[in-house]
Amino acid sequence: MRIAGIGCRPGTPLPALLAALKAAGGADALATIPERAPELRLLAHARDLPLHLVAVAGIATPTQSVRILAAFNTGSVAEAAAIAASLDGGGRLTHPRRTFGPVTIAIAEVP
């Protein structure tokens, strides 16, 4: 199962989210921080995917954004969300974050 951890700017429109998810190769589930729930609920509904709202503070990530680290206490919202959502199933991050306009996506896979 592929879990897409997603970070985005507040108010990111659904077409941008749909295009980013497609460019990232799709997913079986989505994960993000509670602050991005309004944007990601639209994407989850449009693609009929489960959405996991997760805490990301303190999660170590392979890449680092100084701005995200200061705001959320993690290096990448997308990577941290994917990691957090996959841990219960023994998953791991397989694709570090990639940016598609206002959207950042990282992929974790759960066996």
Phi, psi and omega in degrees: 000132178262125176249123178266113171278129187231132170241148179203166175285148176304138178080010179301128183287152181306315180303324178292321178294316179299315181295319180295316180297319178296316180296331180278356177097010177080176182199165176261345179203160180240152176217142177200180177274154180305328180297339180255012180304316182303315180291315186284336175297322177298317179294315180300317180294317182297327182254004180052053181241148173292146179240124178255122174263120189231155172275137184242351183303130177085356179280125178287136181233152182292333178244160184226132169245124181301319181296315180291321178301317180292323184277324190234002179058038172206156184285334182206120178299316183298311181295315181296321179294317178297317179297310182300318183288338184264347186299319181300329180265009180075024182278176178210156178291124180248339180224111179297172186301142172229144183254134178232088184062237182276007186240138175240132182230136171233150184243132170244149178239137179246129182296000000 
